[in-house]
């Protein structure tokens, strides 16, 4: 790094590349270390989380139980039902039925309800420590919601679709992904460190020389 006649420091690109590549061993070592740390965390320290989704189809009935096709009304019902599913009355009944040792707030964080636009379909997704627990939780929420909504609207207002599939893959970060992200982060941090070092070192040396004078 040189200073021109105007007092502006100029950077020689070749010197910069040479300086960065001179520390390639340290950067690789940093990448491997952080990658290993990420893999160990994901494989041994991270808590596995599994998800299961139960599908609920919203119907629309008249007081005498006859179906009628009014998409707008059904969509509005689906929007209302989406909020009711995660309401305290419904989830509190789920806690009682499954005898879960947690609060309403804790259960609320384990449940997501989504509705694709222009549909009468609700996806109830629950998270738990095992695949079977996740399935039991999402299915129970759907069943409790059906029991809860029948007296309010009309019997058969919602239909729980059969779902025998059990998802066994965790949604938490895999060991490979954690190791890859760790390696990338380690490489980036070490690269930035040596870049800053390249630009700051001459400044410090100049300040030290001025101090000695």
C-alpha distance (Angstrom), angle and dihedral (degrees) to the residues before:
residue distance angle dihedral
X1 . . .
X2 3.80 . .
X3 3.79 134.1 .
X4 3.80 118.5 -129.4
X5 3.80 127.8 -147.9
X6 3.79 91.4 -85.7
X7 3.80 92.1 57.9
X8 3.81 93.1 -108.8
X9 3.79 116.3 133.7
X10 3.78 114.9 -125.4
X11 3.80 122.6 -153.6
X12 3.77 120.4 -140.5
X13 3.79 105.0 -141.0
X14 3.80 91.6 -151.0
X15 3.80 91.4 53.7
X16 3.79 89.9 48.4
X17 3.82 94.0 51.1
X18 3.79 91.3 43.5
X19 3.79 91.5 51.3
X20 3.80 94.3 48.2
X21 3.80 94.0 46.6
X22 3.78 91.0 48.6
X23 3.81 87.2 69.4
X24 3.81 96.9 47.1
X25 3.80 92.6 116.2
X26 3.79 91.4 55.7
X27 3.81 91.7 47.5
X28 3.81 92.0 49.7
X29 3.79 90.2 47.8
X30 3.80 90.3 51.0
X31 3.81 90.9 49.4
X32 3.81 92.2 50.7
X33 3.81 93.3 46.0
X34 3.81 94.9 50.8
X35 3.81 91.2 41.3
X36 3.81 90.2 53.3
X37 3.79 90.8 47.6
X38 3.81 90.8 51.5
X39 3.79 92.1 48.6
X40 3.81 92.4 49.2
X41 3.79 91.3 49.3
X42 3.80 93.6 49.3
X43 3.79 93.9 43.5
X44 3.79 102.2 42.3
X45 3.81 112.5 9.5
X46 3.79 104.7 35.6
X47 3.78 117.0 91.2
X48 3.80 112.1 -124.0
X49 3.79 114.8 -122.1
X50 3.81 125.2 -164.8
X51 3.80 130.6 -167.6
X52 3.78 134.7 -154.3
X53 3.79 128.9 -176.3
X54 3.79 126.7 -150.5
X55 3.80 117.6 -165.1
X56 3.79 122.0 -138.8
X57 3.80 121.9 -169.0
X58 3.79 116.7 -153.4
X59 3.80 116.7 -139.5
X60 3.76 128.3 -171.0
X61 3.78 121.5 -136.4
X62 3.76 137.2 176.8
X63 3.82 119.5 -127.0
X64 3.83 89.9 -90.7
X65 3.81 90.8 53.9
X66 3.81 98.2 -105.3
X67 3.79 115.6 143.3
X68 3.77 118.2 -126.5
X69 3.78 129.1 -175.9
X70 3.77 109.7 -120.9
X71 3.77 106.0 142.0
X72 3.81 95.1 -173.0
X73 3.79 93.1 53.9
X74 3.79 91.8 46.0
X75 3.80 92.0 49.5
X76 3.79 90.7 51.4
X77 3.79 89.7 50.3
X78 3.80 89.8 50.8
X79 3.80 89.9 53.2
X80 3.79 90.9 50.9
X81 3.79 92.6 46.0
X82 3.80 90.5 51.6
X83 3.80 89.3 62.6
X84 3.78 94.7 40.9
X85 3.82 93.4 54.8
X86 3.81 92.5 64.0
X87 3.81 94.6 37.9
X88 3.78 120.6 118.9
X89 3.85 95.7 -109.6
X90 3.80 92.6 56.2
X91 3.80 99.1 40.7
X92 3.81 91.5 43.4
X93 3.81 88.8 58.1
X94 3.81 88.7 49.3
X95 3.79 89.8 53.9
X96 3.79 90.6 51.4
X97 3.81 95.7 45.3
X98 3.82 94.6 48.2
X99 3.82 93.7 35.2
X100 3.78 91.0 -131.5
X101 3.78 119.1 -178.9
X102 3.79 97.9 -135.3
X103 3.78 140.8 87.4
X104 3.78 128.0 -103.0
X105 3.81 89.7 -105.6
X106 3.80 92.1 53.5
X107 3.79 92.4 49.5
X108 3.80 91.5 45.6
X109 3.82 89.7 60.4
X110 3.81 90.3 54.6
X111 3.81 94.7 55.6
X112 3.80 131.8 73.9
X113 3.80 125.8 -179.0
X114 3.79 119.5 -164.7
X115 3.79 133.2 178.3
X116 3.81 122.4 -165.3
X117 3.78 112.4 -130.9
X118 3.81 117.3 -89.5
X119 3.80 93.4 11.1
X120 3.79 137.9 107.4
X121 3.79 92.4 -141.1
X122 3.80 123.7 113.2
X123 3.79 122.5 -164.6
X124 3.79 113.0 -153.3
X125 3.81 108.8 -163.1
X126 3.80 121.2 -172.9
X127 3.80 130.1 -174.7
X128 3.79 126.4 -148.2
X129 3.80 143.4 153.1
X130 3.81 94.9 -95.9
X131 3.82 134.0 31.4
X132 3.81 92.6 -116.8
X133 3.80 93.1 49.9
X134 3.80 90.5 50.3
X135 3.81 91.4 51.3
X136 3.80 93.1 45.9
X137 3.79 90.1 50.1
X138 3.82 97.3 49.3
X139 3.82 92.0 43.7
X140 3.80 92.5 48.2
X141 3.80 92.2 49.3
X142 3.80 89.7 52.7
X143 3.82 91.9 48.0
X144 3.81 93.8 47.3
X145 3.79 90.3 47.5
X146 3.82 90.5 51.6
X147 3.81 91.0 50.9
X148 3.79 90.8 46.2
X149 3.80 97.2 49.1
X150 3.83 99.1 43.9
X151 3.85 95.7 76.4
X152 3.82 90.9 43.8
X153 3.81 97.5 51.1
X154 3.78 119.3 5.9
X155 3.76 133.1 -58.1
X156 3.77 110.2 -85.6
X157 3.80 94.9 24.5
X158 3.80 89.0 136.1
X159 3.76 131.7 34.0
X160 3.81 122.4 -154.1
X161 3.78 109.6 -144.1
X162 3.80 117.4 -136.2
X163 3.77 112.9 -102.4
X164 3.79 116.5 178.4
X165 3.80 94.2 160.2
X166 3.81 115.6 111.5
X167 3.80 115.7 -157.1
X168 3.81 108.0 -143.0
X169 3.80 99.6 176.2
X170 3.82 114.9 96.7
X171 3.78 119.7 -124.2
X172 3.80 91.9 -147.5
X173 3.79 117.8 99.8
X174 3.81 115.1 -70.6
X175 3.80 123.1 -129.0
X176 3.81 92.3 -111.9
X177 3.78 93.5 50.5
X178 3.80 93.0 45.9
X179 3.81 91.0 49.2
X180 3.80 92.3 47.7
X181 3.81 93.5 48.4
X182 3.79 90.6 45.2
X183 3.78 91.7 51.6
X184 3.79 92.3 48.5
X185 3.81 91.6 48.4
X186 3.79 92.1 47.5
X187 3.79 92.1 49.9
X188 3.81 93.0 47.4
X189 3.81 94.2 48.3
X190 3.80 93.2 48.3
X191 3.82 91.4 47.0
X192 3.80 92.3 51.3
X193 3.81 90.0 47.0
X194 3.80 93.6 55.4
X195 3.81 92.1 43.3
X196 3.80 90.3 54.7
X197 3.77 89.7 44.5
X198 3.80 90.7 53.9
X199 3.80 92.4 54.3
X200 3.81 98.4 37.8
X201 3.80 100.4 44.6
X202 3.83 96.6 69.8
X203 3.81 90.0 47.8
X204 3.80 91.7 53.2
X205 3.78 92.1 46.7
X206 3.80 90.0 51.5
X207 3.81 91.7 49.4
X208 3.79 90.5 49.1
X209 3.81 91.9 50.8
X210 3.77 91.0 49.5
X211 3.77 90.0 50.5
X212 3.79 92.4 52.4
X213 3.80 90.5 52.6
